Amino acid sequence: MARPRSDSRHRIVASARTLLRRQGYHGTGLAQIIEHSGAPRGSVYFLFAGGKEQVATEAVSEWATEIATIIERTRIASGTAREWVSTMAEHFAREMRESGFTEGLPVTMITLDSVPGSSPLTEACRKAYDTWLAALADGLVGFGVPAGEANTLATFMLSGLEGAAVLCRVYESTEPLDEVVSLVLTLIPAV
């Protein structure tokens, strides 16, 4: 009889994702990730020969895919660009409120804490941001925004979200995000 496949890799990365959002890269230890995950210590070293840096890199990669999917699914479900932006913003605001403002945007925390000191994390964060910028720009183009304007607006949207999320944590309020979204909505053509 075949032995069931271990879910240790998934549990370790999931725990890292939670802890990294709360504490950043340097504030999260590999021993803490192992304890939080409940995975056997030996499996961590077997599955992640690159240690904490590899675990964090895989967490960033998962976030890149997850958030790109949120951007795309929300776009498909929205009738207008303004509805799309508002729905995405509410998703992130809800996550912050539900965490009691203890969890920031995932890649922001790692970027502020470890880039450019770690080449693998720098590359992973860059790829994540490139993926999200492309998804945002594609969504804007899909709603009729010209490509050149869409790229610039996507950069502004992502930068605004990232900065607002930092302020939301400090003020324990989603008001900074609400203000940024209000401004972004004025920049989106009524298409």
C-alpha positions, 0 to 999 in steps of 0.5 A: 500500500502506498504511503500518503504523500506528506503535506509538510511542504504546504504547511511550512510555506503556509505558516511562513506566509502567515508569519512573514506578513506579521513580522517581516523576514528578519523578525521570523525565524525558521524555528518559529515557522517549523513550530507554527507549521507543526511539520517535522523539523527534519522535513524542513531541512530536507524540503528546503535545503536553502533554509528560511530564504528558500521558504520565503522565496516560495511564499512570495511566489505563491503570493504572486500567483494568488494575487494575480488570480484575485486581480484577474477574477475580480476583473472578469466579475466587474462591469466597470474599471471603477467597480473592479478597483473598488472590489480589489481594494475592499478585498485588501481592506477586509484582510487588514481589518480581519487581522486586526491590522497585524498582517500587512501586504505580503510582499511589501513586508519582505521587500522592506525587510530583505531587498536588496540584501538577498538576491533570491528574495529580490528576484522573487519580489521583482517577479511578483510585482512585475506579474501584478503590474502586468495583470493590472495593466491588462485589466485596465486595457480590457476596460478600454484604457489606452496601453500607455496610460494603463501601464502608468496607472497600474504602477500608481495603483500598486504603489498607492496600495502598498503605501496605503497598506503601511499607513493602514497598519500604523493607524489601524484603520483602512482610511488611508486605503479609502483615500488612495482608492478615491483618488485612483477612481478619479484617474480612471476614465469612465469606460 
